[in-house]
Amino acid sequence: MSGEAPLMALLAMASVGLWTLRVAIAARGMKLAGAIVASIEAVVFALTFSHLVTDLGSPDRLAGYAVGVAIGTALGLVANDHLTPGHTELHLVSAGDGPALVDALRSRHWPATWSAADGPTGAVAQVWVTVDDQRVGALVDDVRDVAPEAFWTLRRLAGANPTPLPEGCRQVTARRAV
């Protein structure tokens, strides 16, 4: 393999990683940051593409480009998770005693809110908890522990506004909404 494959891989990683990050940032409503990343990504893409098309018959360049695209996508997604954290809402539906379920979550410092509802099999409790993205894993672990049979979904939020909560609750951090 020639020295062209590593260069192509690096260029593609940078281009695709920036593209992935740009799309994720823009989707979260961060317009200025998305535009800045897009301008950098455009320059890197132009360099990458011009280098690739100078010899499309080179298997080394094509292989390097393909590897770089794959790695760049993964790196862009990892950078997105670390650079642009947001908020996620967990919505849980469970048959049984809503106050007991909410008490179990609150004892673990989750700011749970609930209401009674009617589900397909009868009375259910609906529970909502909004957390910063980096806490979603811990929240899901606790939900699986306290309500293993419950139905739940996760939904990405454009923003959240913190309000005063009891001492010890895991409050979301303020971020500007779209």
C-alpha positions as a LaTeX table, in Angstrom:
\begin{tabular}{lrrr}
\hline
Residue & $x$ (\AA) & $y$ (\AA) & $z$ (\AA) \\
\hline
Met1 & 0.00 & 0.00 & 0.00 \\
Ser2 & 1.35 & 3.40 & $-0.93$ \\
Gly3 & 1.60 & 6.50 & 1.24 \\
Glu4 & $-1.58$ & 7.77 & $-0.44$ \\
Ala5 & $-3.95$ & 5.59 & 1.61 \\
Pro6 & $-3.09$ & 7.07 & 5.03 \\
Leu7 & $-3.27$ & 10.62 & 3.65 \\
Met8 & $-6.67$ & 9.92 & 2.05 \\
Ala9 & $-7.90$ & 8.33 & 5.27 \\
Leu10 & $-6.85$ & 11.38 & 7.33 \\
Leu11 & $-8.44$ & 13.82 & 4.90 \\
Ala12 & $-11.67$ & 11.82 & 4.75 \\
Met13 & $-11.75$ & 11.43 & 8.54 \\
Ala14 & $-11.45$ & 15.17 & 8.99 \\
Ser15 & $-14.00$ & 16.00 & 6.29 \\
Val16 & $-16.65$ & 13.47 & 7.34 \\
Gly17 & $-16.05$ & 14.01 & 11.05 \\
Leu18 & $-16.65$ & 17.74 & 10.62 \\
Trp19 & $-19.71$ & 17.09 & 8.43 \\
Thr20 & $-21.21$ & 14.76 & 11.03 \\
Leu21 & $-20.53$ & 17.25 & 13.81 \\
Arg22 & $-21.98$ & 20.12 & 11.75 \\
Val23 & $-25.22$ & 18.28 & 11.08 \\
Ala24 & $-25.60$ & 17.32 & 14.74 \\
Ile25 & $-24.87$ & 20.84 & 15.96 \\
Ala26 & $-27.28$ & 22.41 & 13.47 \\
Ala27 & $-29.99$ & 19.89 & 14.36 \\
Arg28 & $-29.74$ & 21.08 & 17.97 \\
Gly29 & $-30.42$ & 24.64 & 16.89 \\
Met30 & $-26.89$ & 25.95 & 17.32 \\
Lys31 & $-26.92$ & 27.95 & 14.09 \\
Leu32 & $-23.74$ & 30.01 & 14.45 \\
Ala33 & $-21.64$ & 27.07 & 15.65 \\
Gly34 & $-23.05$ & 24.95 & 12.79 \\
Ala35 & $-22.12$ & 27.63 & 10.26 \\
Ile36 & $-18.57$ & 27.93 & 11.61 \\
Val37 & $-18.02$ & 24.16 & 11.51 \\
Ala38 & $-19.56$ & 24.09 & 7.99 \\
Ser39 & $-17.05$ & 26.64 & 6.69 \\
Ile40 & $-14.12$ & 24.62 & 8.02 \\
Glu41 & $-15.65$ & 21.40 & 6.72 \\
Ala42 & $-16.08$ & 22.94 & 3.24 \\
Val43 & $-12.36$ & 23.70 & 2.97 \\
Val44 & $-11.36$ & 20.24 & 4.21 \\
Phe45 & $-13.87$ & 18.60 & 1.83 \\
Ala46 & $-12.52$ & 20.56 & $-1.15$ \\
Leu47 & $-8.99$ & 19.42 & $-0.32$ \\
Thr48 & $-10.14$ & 15.83 & 0.21 \\
Phe49 & $-12.19$ & 15.64 & $-2.98$ \\
Ser50 & $-9.53$ & 17.27 & $-5.15$ \\
His51 & $-6.94$ & 14.82 & $-3.83$ \\
Leu52 & $-9.26$ & 11.85 & $-4.43$ \\
Val53 & $-10.21$ & 12.71 & $-8.03$ \\
Thr54 & $-6.64$ & 13.20 & $-9.19$ \\
Asp55 & $-6.43$ & 9.40 & $-9.48$ \\
Leu56 & $-9.76$ & 7.60 & $-9.13$ \\
Gly57 & $-8.16$ & 4.42 & $-10.42$ \\
Ser58 & $-5.95$ & 4.10 & $-7.34$ \\
Pro59 & $-7.24$ & 1.32 & $-5.09$ \\
Asp60 & $-5.07$ & 2.68 & $-2.26$ \\
Arg61 & $-6.69$ & 6.11 & $-2.41$ \\
Leu62 & $-10.18$ & 4.65 & $-2.61$ \\
Ala63 & $-9.52$ & 2.26 & 0.28 \\
Gly64 & $-8.01$ & 5.06 & 2.36 \\
Tyr65 & $-11.01$ & 7.26 & 1.59 \\
Ala66 & $-13.49$ & 4.52 & 2.58 \\
Val67 & $-11.67$ & 3.83 & 5.87 \\
Gly68 & $-11.47$ & 7.56 & 6.58 \\
Val69 & $-15.21$ & 8.03 & 5.97 \\
Ala70 & $-16.04$ & 5.24 & 8.43 \\
Ile71 & $-13.67$ & 6.49 & 11.12 \\
Gly72 & $-14.65$ & 10.13 & 10.52 \\
Thr73 & $-18.33$ & 9.31 & 11.03 \\
Ala74 & $-17.60$ & 7.61 & 14.34 \\
Leu75 & $-15.32$ & 10.44 & 15.49 \\
Gly76 & $-17.89$ & 13.08 & 14.52 \\
Leu77 & $-20.57$ & 11.34 & 16.55 \\
Val78 & $-18.27$ & 11.01 & 19.58 \\
Ala79 & $-17.28$ & 14.69 & 19.31 \\
Asn80 & $-20.96$ & 15.61 & 19.05 \\
Asp81 & $-21.77$ & 13.76 & 22.27 \\
His82 & $-18.97$ & 15.54 & 24.15 \\
Leu83 & $-19.14$ & 19.02 & 22.64 \\
Thr84 & $-22.88$ & 19.60 & 22.36 \\
Pro85 & $-24.63$ & 17.90 & 25.25 \\
Gly86 & $-28.33$ & 18.52 & 25.56 \\
His87 & $-31.33$ & 17.24 & 27.41 \\
Thr88 & $-33.36$ & 14.06 & 27.17 \\
Glu89 & $-36.80$ & 13.30 & 28.52 \\
Leu90 & $-37.65$ & 9.82 & 29.70 \\
His91 & $-41.36$ & 9.02 & 29.54 \\
Leu92 & $-42.33$ & 5.88 & 31.42 \\
Val93 & $-45.69$ & 4.09 & 31.49 \\
Ser94 & $-46.23$ & 1.49 & 34.18 \\
Ala95 & $-49.16$ & $-0.44$ & 35.55 \\
Gly96 & $-49.50$ & $-0.22$ & 39.29 \\
Asp97 & $-48.87$ & 2.33 & 41.96 \\
Gly98 & $-47.61$ & 5.62 & 40.52 \\
Pro99 & $-46.65$ & 7.22 & 43.86 \\
Ala100 & $-44.52$ & 4.20 & 44.83 \\
Leu101 & $-42.71$ & 4.28 & 41.48 \\
Val102 & $-42.10$ & 8.01 & 41.69 \\
Asp103 & $-40.93$ & 7.68 & 45.31 \\
Ala104 & $-38.44$ & 5.00 & 44.21 \\
Leu105 & $-37.06$ & 7.29 & 41.48 \\
Arg106 & $-37.00$ & 10.34 & 43.75 \\
Ser107 & $-35.14$ & 8.35 & 46.43 \\
Arg108 & $-32.42$ & 8.02 & 43.77 \\
His109 & $-32.53$ & 11.81 & 43.27 \\
Trp110 & $-34.39$ & 11.84 & 39.93 \\
Pro111 & $-36.84$ & 14.75 & 39.63 \\
Ala112 & $-39.77$ & 12.57 & 38.56 \\
Thr113 & $-43.23$ & 13.92 & 37.77 \\
Trp114 & $-46.22$ & 11.64 & 37.31 \\
Ser115 & $-49.91$ & 11.49 & 36.47 \\
Ala116 & $-52.53$ & 8.75 & 36.39 \\
Ala117 & $-53.72$ & 7.62 & 32.98 \\
Asp118 & $-55.73$ & 4.90 & 31.28 \\
Gly119 & $-53.68$ & 2.45 & 29.21 \\
Pro120 & $-54.70$ & $-0.45$ & 26.98 \\
Thr121 & $-54.78$ & $-2.80$ & 29.98 \\
Gly122 & $-56.29$ & $-0.38$ & 32.51 \\
Ala123 & $-54.95$ & 2.17 & 34.97 \\
Val124 & $-51.32$ & 3.18 & 34.53 \\
Ala125 & $-48.92$ & 5.77 & 35.86 \\
Gln126 & $-47.13$ & 8.06 & 33.43 \\
Val127 & $-43.79$ & 9.33 & 34.70 \\
Trp128 & $-41.52$ & 11.97 & 33.17 \\
Val129 & $-37.93$ & 12.74 & 34.04 \\
Thr130 & $-35.78$ & 15.26 & 32.15 \\
Val131 & $-32.01$ & 14.98 & 32.50 \\
Asp132 & $-28.80$ & 16.19 & 30.92 \\
Asp133 & $-27.67$ & 13.77 & 28.21 \\
Gln134 & $-24.67$ & 12.54 & 30.19 \\
Arg135 & $-27.05$ & 11.24 & 32.89 \\
Val136 & $-29.35$ & 9.24 & 30.59 \\
Gly137 & $-27.46$ & 5.97 & 31.12 \\
Ala138 & $-27.71$ & 6.21 & 34.91 \\
Leu139 & $-31.41$ & 7.10 & 34.71 \\
Val140 & $-32.18$ & 4.16 & 32.41 \\
Asp141 & $-30.28$ & 1.83 & 34.74 \\
Asp142 & $-32.37$ & 3.04 & 37.68 \\
Val143 & $-35.62$ & 2.74 & 35.72 \\
Arg144 & $-34.74$ & $-0.83$ & 34.74 \\
Asp145 & $-34.06$ & $-1.55$ & 38.39 \\
Val146 & $-37.22$ & 0.01 & 39.91 \\
Ala147 & $-39.65$ & $-0.72$ & 37.05 \\
Pro148 & $-38.29$ & $-3.59$ & 34.93 \\
Glu149 & $-41.66$ & $-4.30$ & 33.26 \\
Ala150 & $-42.44$ & $-0.66$ & 32.42 \\
Phe151 & $-42.69$ & 0.73 & 28.91 \\
Trp152 & $-40.46$ & 3.77 & 28.43 \\
Thr153 & $-39.16$ & 6.03 & 25.68 \\
Leu154 & $-36.39$ & 8.60 & 25.39 \\
Arg155 & $-36.81$ & 11.86 & 23.51 \\
Arg156 & $-34.17$ & 14.47 & 22.72 \\
Leu157 & $-35.22$ & 17.98 & 23.74 \\
Ala158 & $-34.28$ & 21.26 & 22.08 \\
Gly159 & $-33.88$ & 22.86 & 25.49 \\
Ala160 & $-34.92$ & 22.81 & 29.12 \\
Asn161 & $-35.33$ & 25.51 & 31.75 \\
Pro162 & $-34.24$ & 24.50 & 35.25 \\
Thr163 & $-36.49$ & 25.38 & 38.18 \\
Pro164 & $-35.94$ & 25.12 & 41.93 \\
Leu165 & $-36.04$ & 21.50 & 43.09 \\
Pro166 & $-35.55$ & 19.80 & 46.45 \\
Glu167 & $-31.97$ & 19.44 & 47.66 \\
Gly168 & $-30.17$ & 16.51 & 46.03 \\
Cys169 & $-32.32$ & 16.29 & 42.87 \\
Arg170 & $-30.35$ & 15.95 & 39.66 \\
Gln171 & $-31.30$ & 19.22 & 38.02 \\
Val172 & $-30.79$ & 19.89 & 34.32 \\
Thr173 & $-28.30$ & 22.58 & 33.42 \\
Ala174 & $-29.61$ & 25.65 & 31.63 \\
Arg175 & $-29.00$ & 25.84 & 27.89 \\
Arg176 & $-30.59$ & 28.17 & 25.41 \\
Ala177 & $-33.46$ & 26.55 & 23.54 \\
Val178 & $-34.00$ & 26.93 & 19.81 \\
\hline
\end{tabular}
